[in-house]
Amino acid sequence: MPYRLLADGVLLLHLGFILFVVFGALLVARRRRWLPVHLAAAGWGVLIEATGAVCPLTWAELYFRRLAGEAGYHGGFIDHYLVPLIYPAGLTREMQIGLGMGVLAINAVLYVWIWRRRPVQARRRRRPA
Protein backbone atom coordinates (compact mmCIF):
# COMPACT_ATOMS: atom_id res chain seq x y z
CA MET A 1 0.00 0.00 0.00
CA PRO A 2 2.69 2.61 0.82
CA TYR A 3 4.44 1.95 -2.50
CA ARG A 4 1.19 2.45 -4.38
CA LEU A 5 0.73 5.79 -2.60
CA LEU A 6 4.31 6.76 -3.47
CA ALA A 7 3.72 5.83 -7.12
CA ASP A 8 0.50 7.86 -7.19
CA GLY A 9 2.30 10.76 -5.52
CA VAL A 10 5.03 10.68 -8.15
CA LEU A 11 2.36 10.60 -10.87
CA LEU A 12 0.69 13.69 -9.38
CA LEU A 13 4.08 15.41 -9.09
CA HIS A 14 4.74 14.53 -12.73
CA LEU A 15 1.42 16.02 -13.81
CA GLY A 16 2.13 19.15 -11.77
CA PHE A 17 5.56 19.46 -13.36
CA ILE A 18 4.07 19.12 -16.85
CA LEU A 19 1.49 21.82 -16.08
CA PHE A 20 4.27 24.05 -14.72
CA VAL A 21 6.34 23.48 -17.88
CA VAL A 22 3.43 24.41 -20.12
CA PHE A 23 1.81 27.21 -18.10
CA GLY A 24 4.51 28.30 -15.64
CA ALA A 25 5.02 31.59 -17.48
CA LEU A 26 1.68 32.67 -16.00
CA LEU A 27 3.26 32.30 -12.57
CA VAL A 28 6.28 34.26 -13.80
CA ALA A 29 3.91 37.06 -14.83
CA ARG A 30 2.88 37.40 -11.19
CA ARG A 31 6.20 36.62 -9.49
CA ARG A 32 9.34 37.29 -11.49
CA ARG A 33 11.48 35.23 -9.13
CA TRP A 34 10.02 32.08 -10.75
CA LEU A 35 11.64 32.98 -14.10
CA PRO A 36 14.86 30.90 -13.74
CA VAL A 37 12.96 27.96 -12.29
CA HIS A 38 10.41 28.00 -15.08
CA LEU A 39 12.99 28.44 -17.84
CA ALA A 40 14.94 25.44 -16.49
CA ALA A 41 11.79 23.33 -16.21
CA ALA A 42 10.56 24.31 -19.69
CA GLY A 43 14.01 23.61 -21.12
CA TRP A 44 13.99 20.19 -19.48
CA GLY A 45 10.51 19.42 -20.80
CA VAL A 46 11.43 20.41 -24.33
CA LEU A 47 14.69 18.43 -24.12
CA ILE A 48 12.88 15.28 -22.95
CA GLU A 49 10.35 15.57 -25.77
CA ALA A 50 12.95 16.45 -28.42
CA THR A 51 15.31 13.59 -27.54
CA GLY A 52 12.65 10.99 -26.80
CA ALA A 53 14.26 10.33 -23.44
CA VAL A 54 12.25 9.06 -20.48
CA CYS A 55 11.74 11.49 -17.62
CA PRO A 56 13.23 10.33 -14.30
CA LEU A 57 9.82 10.83 -12.70
CA THR A 58 8.49 8.09 -14.98
CA TRP A 59 11.22 5.73 -13.81
CA ALA A 60 10.50 6.59 -10.17
CA GLU A 61 6.80 5.97 -10.60
CA LEU A 62 7.32 2.63 -12.34
CA TYR A 63 9.82 1.59 -9.67
CA PHE A 64 7.27 2.22 -6.92
CA ARG A 65 4.56 0.47 -8.91
CA ARG A 66 6.77 -2.63 -9.25
CA LEU A 67 7.45 -2.56 -5.49
CA ALA A 68 3.69 -2.37 -4.97
CA GLY A 69 3.29 -5.50 -7.10
CA GLU A 70 1.73 -3.69 -10.05
CA ALA A 71 2.70 -4.31 -13.64
CA GLY A 72 0.91 -1.45 -15.34
CA TYR A 73 -1.70 1.20 -15.06
CA HIS A 74 -5.15 -0.03 -14.15
CA GLY A 75 -7.93 0.77 -11.72
CA GLY A 76 -8.55 3.81 -9.57
CA PHE A 77 -9.08 7.48 -10.31
CA ILE A 78 -5.45 8.35 -10.79
CA ASP A 79 -4.78 5.45 -13.12
CA HIS A 80 -7.93 5.98 -15.13
CA TYR A 81 -7.88 9.78 -15.51
CA LEU A 82 -4.34 11.06 -14.99
CA VAL A 83 -2.20 8.38 -16.58
CA PRO A 84 -3.67 8.92 -20.09
CA LEU A 85 -2.86 12.64 -19.79
CA ILE A 86 0.79 11.95 -19.07
CA TYR A 87 1.22 8.80 -21.15
CA PRO A 88 -1.22 9.06 -24.10
CA ALA A 89 -1.91 5.92 -26.11
CA GLY A 90 -0.27 5.81 -29.53
CA LEU A 91 2.36 8.43 -28.71
CA THR A 92 4.74 8.63 -31.67
CA ARG A 93 8.11 10.31 -32.08
CA GLU A 94 6.52 12.95 -34.31
CA MET A 95 3.89 13.63 -31.65
CA GLN A 96 6.62 14.03 -29.03
CA ILE A 97 8.44 16.58 -31.19
CA GLY A 98 5.13 18.36 -31.80
CA LEU A 99 4.45 18.47 -28.05
CA GLY A 100 7.89 19.93 -27.44
CA MET A 101 7.32 22.57 -30.09
CA GLY A 102 3.90 23.28 -28.61
CA VAL A 103 5.48 23.90 -25.21
CA LEU A 104 7.95 26.28 -26.84
CA ALA A 105 5.17 28.11 -28.70
CA ILE A 106 2.92 28.48 -25.65
CA ASN A 107 5.78 29.77 -23.54
CA ALA A 108 7.02 32.12 -26.27
CA VAL A 109 3.56 33.69 -26.52
CA LEU A 110 3.28 33.99 -22.73
CA TYR A 111 6.75 35.53 -22.36
CA VAL A 112 6.10 38.04 -25.16
CA TRP A 113 2.90 38.98 -23.34
CA ILE A 114 4.79 39.34 -20.04
CA TRP A 115 7.52 41.49 -21.58
CA ARG A 116 5.06 43.70 -23.48
CA ARG A 117 2.98 44.43 -20.43
CA ARG A 118 6.02 45.19 -18.27
CA PRO A 119 6.62 48.72 -19.64
CA VAL A 120 2.93 49.55 -19.19
CA GLN A 121 3.09 48.57 -15.53
CA ALA A 122 6.30 50.56 -15.05
CA ARG A 123 4.69 53.67 -16.59
CA ARG A 124 1.66 53.31 -14.32
CA ARG A 125 3.89 53.17 -11.25
CA ARG A 126 5.73 56.36 -12.25
CA ARG A 127 2.57 58.46 -12.74
CA PRO A 128 1.89 60.91 -9.95
CA ALA A 129 -1.35 60.29 -8.11
WOPERA-V988384 format. One record per residue. RES is the residue in three letters. PSI is psi in radians with two decimals (NA if undefined). D_LAST is the distance of its C-alpha to the last C-alpha in whole Angstrom. Layout:
# WOPERA-V988384
((RES/PSI/D_LAST) (RES/PSI/D_LAST))
This chain:
# WOPERA-V988384
((MET/-0.79/61) (PRO/-0.57/59) (TYR/-0.62/59) (ARG/-0.75/58) (LEU/-0.70/55) (LEU/-0.76/54) (ALA/-0.76/55) (ASP/-0.66/52) (GLY/-0.74/50) (VAL/-0.69/50) (LEU/-0.77/50) (LEU/-0.71/47) (LEU/-0.74/45) (HIS/-0.80/46) (LEU/-0.77/45) (GLY/-0.72/41) (PHE/-0.76/42) (ILE/-0.77/42) (LEU/-0.66/39) (PHE/-0.71/37) (VAL/-0.80/39) (VAL/-0.75/38) (PHE/0.15/35) (GLY/-0.41/33) (ALA/-0.47/31) (LEU/-0.62/29) (LEU/-0.68/29) (VAL/-0.61/28) (ALA/-0.53/25) (ARG/-0.65/23) (ARG/1.78/25) (ARG/-0.43/26) (ARG/-0.27/28) (TRP/-0.15/31) (LEU/-0.94/31) (PRO/-0.60/34) (VAL/-0.79/36) (HIS/-0.73/35) (LEU/-0.70/36) (ALA/-0.77/39) (ALA/-0.78/40) (ALA/-0.71/40) (GLY/-0.74/42) (TRP/-0.80/44) (GLY/-0.76/44) (VAL/-0.73/45) (LEU/-0.78/48) (ILE/-0.80/49) (GLU/-0.71/49) (ALA/-0.61/50) (THR/-0.26/53) (GLY/0.24/55) (ALA/2.90/55) (VAL/2.24/54) (CYS/2.43/51) (PRO/-0.48/52) (LEU/-0.58/51) (THR/-0.80/54) (TRP/-0.72/56) (ALA/-0.77/55) (GLU/-0.84/55) (LEU/-0.61/58) (TYR/-0.84/60) (PHE/-0.60/59) (ARG/-0.71/60) (ARG/-0.74/63) (LEU/-0.51/64) (ALA/-0.03/63) (GLY/0.26/66) (GLU/2.61/64) (ALA/-0.39/65) (GLY/-2.76/62) (TYR/1.94/59) (HIS/2.62/61) (GLY/2.69/60) (GLY/2.79/57) (PHE/-0.87/53) (ILE/-0.83/52) (ASP/-0.68/55) (HIS/-0.69/55) (TYR/-0.66/51) (LEU/-0.65/50) (VAL/-0.81/53) (PRO/-0.45/53) (LEU/-0.68/49) (ILE/-0.62/50) (TYR/1.28/53) (PRO/2.55/54) (ALA/2.49/57) (GLY/0.37/59) (LEU/2.12/56) (THR/2.93/57) (ARG/-0.73/56) (GLU/-0.69/55) (MET/-0.70/53) (GLN/-0.79/51) (ILE/-0.73/50) (GLY/-0.70/49) (LEU/-0.75/47) (GLY/-0.75/46) (MET/-0.60/45) (GLY/-0.72/43) (VAL/-0.79/41) (LEU/-0.78/40) (ALA/-0.82/39) (ILE/-0.81/37) (ASN/-0.61/35) (ALA/-0.80/35) (VAL/-0.79/33) (LEU/-0.71/30) (TYR/-0.61/30) (VAL/-0.76/29) (TRP/-0.77/27) (ILE/-0.82/25) (TRP/-0.60/25) (ARG/-0.61/24) (ARG/-0.26/21) (ARG/-0.86/20) (PRO/-0.58/18) (VAL/-0.76/16) (GLN/-0.71/15) (ALA/-0.70/14) (ARG/-0.69/12) (ARG/-0.63/10) (ARG/-0.55/9) (ARG/-0.30/9) (ARG/2.37/6) (PRO/2.54/4) (ALA/NA/0))
